Amino acid sequence: MALWIVTVVALLIALAAWVHARRTARQLAELTRMYWQLKFDHGELKAKVDPSQPAPPEPKSTFVPLTQLKR
């Protein structure tokens, strides 16, 4: 009789752990989805508020004779 009680209690504990694990996995999936959504929204808003500055013009390369540098 005691063996049956131990078996039933073990099954109940396993069932409770399984339910808890499923709930935790669902919460983790929801938090992950919210994190990526927030990261995407932050990038979108940052691009609207602070648009990237235009690239500075390329410096003109001019010929400088070495004799001028020695002076």
Secondary structure, DSSP 8 states (H G I E B T S, - for coil): -HHHHHHHHHHHHHHHHHHHHHHHHHHHHHHHHHHHHHHHHHHHHHHHHS---------------HHHHH-
